[in-house]
């Protein structure tokens, strides 16, 4: 259950040339990458990453999490 086999993960972002090309971004709605007001209610299974410049959260292919969903093309 790692990023490289998850439907939410992609490496074609290309916005961070300082990162190795095998790092990627997660599109799961459980990851909030923006400013939010302190009054917002957040579910206990979410993560908030202050990501005002758009590059604050990238993972390597072997990272894994509880929100993993298998890709259809995964063996």
C-alpha positions as CSV (number, residue, x, y, z in Angstrom):
1,X,0.0,0.0,0.0
2,X,2.5,2.6,-1.2
3,X,2.1,5.7,-3.3
4,X,3.5,4.2,-6.5
5,X,0.5,1.8,-6.6
6,X,-2.1,4.3,-5.5
7,X,-4.8,5.9,-7.8
8,X,-4.3,9.3,-6.0
9,X,-0.6,9.6,-6.8
10,X,1.2,11.1,-9.8
11,X,4.7,12.0,-10.7
12,X,3.9,14.2,-13.8
13,X,3.5,17.4,-11.8
14,X,6.9,18.7,-12.9
15,X,6.7,21.9,-10.8
16,X,9.6,21.2,-8.4
17,X,12.8,20.6,-10.3
18,X,14.8,20.3,-7.0
19,X,13.0,17.1,-6.2
20,X,14.0,13.7,-7.7
21,X,11.8,12.8,-10.6
22,X,10.5,9.8,-8.8
23,X,8.7,12.0,-6.2
24,X,5.1,12.8,-6.8
25,X,1.9,14.5,-5.6
26,X,-1.2,13.1,-3.9
27,X,-4.7,14.2,-5.1
28,X,-6.6,12.5,-2.2
29,X,-9.3,14.8,-0.7
30,X,-8.0,13.7,2.7
31,X,-4.9,16.0,2.2
32,X,-5.6,19.7,2.5
33,X,-2.7,21.8,1.1
34,X,-3.8,25.4,1.6
35,X,-4.6,27.9,4.2
36,X,-7.7,27.3,6.3
37,X,-9.5,29.1,9.1
38,X,-9.1,27.8,12.6
39,X,-12.9,27.5,12.8
40,X,-13.2,24.8,10.1
41,X,-14.1,21.4,11.3
42,X,-11.8,18.7,10.0
43,X,-12.3,15.0,10.0
44,X,-9.9,13.0,12.2
45,X,-8.4,11.2,9.2
46,X,-7.2,14.3,7.3
47,X,-3.9,16.1,7.2
48,X,-3.4,19.8,6.7
49,X,-0.2,21.0,5.1
50,X,0.3,24.7,4.9
51,X,1.0,24.8,1.2
52,X,0.5,28.4,0.0
53,X,3.2,28.1,-2.7
54,X,1.8,24.9,-4.1
55,X,4.8,22.6,-3.4
56,X,4.6,21.8,0.3
57,X,3.7,18.1,0.1
58,X,5.4,15.6,-2.2
59,X,6.1,11.9,-1.5
60,X,8.4,9.2,-2.7
61,X,7.1,6.1,-4.4
62,X,7.6,3.9,-1.3
63,X,5.6,6.2,1.1
64,X,2.3,4.7,2.1
65,X,-0.8,5.8,4.0
66,X,-4.3,4.6,5.2
67,X,-6.0,6.4,2.3
68,X,-4.4,4.2,-0.4
69,X,-6.6,3.1,-3.2
70,X,-5.2,0.6,-5.8
71,X,-4.7,1.7,-9.4
72,X,-6.6,-0.4,-11.9
73,X,-3.3,-1.1,-13.8
74,X,-1.5,-2.4,-10.6
75,X,-0.6,-6.1,-10.6
